[in-house]
Amino acid sequence: MTQGAAEPKKVLVCVHHRLTDAKPSCGARGGRRIAELLTAEVARRGLPIPVELFICFGQCERGPNVRLAPGGVFFHGVTAERIEEIVVAISAFLEQPAEGR
């Protein structure tokens, strides 16, 4: 990336799945399903932002977790019922000017 270029905006969905069920993880709590639902809704609305799978924000106890990057809102405890809320936030995020690096 060149100096001063803005990092592309994206939606990151944690899908980390711990090898043991002794501790919670986004993957075990439905992170992949959240990613599928967000991908479908973003596509349906024609929003120009990729939804990417991410491995661990370090907040598994609060998951599934979704982050608008770079520097956007962090959503914790995401369920299918919150997809609309997140898509509204994505729309607002896309309207914000990109931050240069």
C-alpha positions in Angstrom: 0.0 0.0 0.0 1.4 3.4 -0.9 1.9 6.2 1.6 -1.3 8.1 2.3 -3.5 5.5 0.5 -6.6 4.6 2.5 -7.1 1.0 3.6 -10.1 -0.6 1.8 -13.2 -0.9 3.9 -14.4 -4.3 4.8 -16.6 -6.3 7.2 -14.7 -8.8 9.3 -16.6 -11.7 10.9 -14.8 -13.8 13.4 -15.2 -17.6 12.7 -12.5 -18.8 15.1 -13.5 -22.2 16.5 -11.5 -23.4 19.6 -10.4 -27.0 19.6 -12.1 -27.5 23.0 -15.6 -26.5 24.1 -14.3 -25.6 27.5 -14.1 -21.9 26.5 -16.5 -20.0 24.1 -15.6 -19.1 20.6 -17.2 -17.2 17.7 -17.2 -20.2 15.5 -19.0 -22.4 18.0 -21.6 -19.7 18.5 -22.5 -19.4 14.8 -19.8 -17.0 13.3 -19.9 -18.7 9.9 -23.7 -18.4 9.7 -23.5 -14.7 10.6 -20.9 -14.3 7.8 -23.2 -16.1 5.4 -26.2 -13.9 6.4 -24.2 -10.7 6.1 -22.7 -11.6 2.8 -26.2 -12.4 1.4 -27.7 -9.1 2.7 -24.8 -6.9 1.6 -25.1 -8.5 -1.9 -28.9 -8.1 -2.0 -28.5 -4.4 -1.2 -25.6 -4.0 -3.6 -23.3 -2.5 -1.0 -19.7 -2.2 -2.3 -17.9 -3.8 0.6 -16.5 -7.3 1.1 -17.5 -9.6 4.0 -14.4 -11.5 5.1 -13.9 -14.3 7.5 -11.5 -13.4 10.4 -9.7 -15.6 12.9 -10.0 -14.1 16.4 -10.3 -10.6 17.7 -9.4 -11.9 21.1 -12.9 -11.4 22.4 -14.4 -14.9 22.2 -16.4 -14.5 25.4 -18.4 -11.7 23.7 -18.9 -13.4 20.3 -19.8 -13.9 17.7 -18.0 -10.7 16.8 -18.2 -8.5 13.7 -16.0 -5.5 13.0 -16.3 -2.7 10.4 -12.7 -2.1 9.3 -10.7 0.0 9.4 -11.7 1.9 12.5 -15.4 1.2 12.4 -17.9 -0.2 14.9 -17.4 -3.5 16.7 -20.5 -5.7 17.3 -20.5 -8.3 20.0 -23.0 -11.1 20.6 -24.2 -11.0 17.0 -27.3 -13.0 16.2 -29.3 -13.4 13.0 -31.8 -10.9 14.4 -29.1 -8.2 14.4 -28.2 -8.4 10.7 -30.4 -5.4 9.8 -28.8 -3.3 12.5 -25.3 -4.2 11.2 -26.3 -3.5 7.5 -27.6 -0.1 8.5 -24.2 0.6 10.2 -22.4 -0.7 7.1 -24.3 1.8 4.9 -23.3 4.6 7.3 -19.7 3.4 7.4 -19.5 3.4 3.6 -20.6 7.1 3.6 -17.7 8.1 5.9 -14.5 9.4 4.3 -11.8 6.8 4.1 -8.9 7.4 6.5 -5.4 7.6 4.9 -2.5 5.8 6.3 
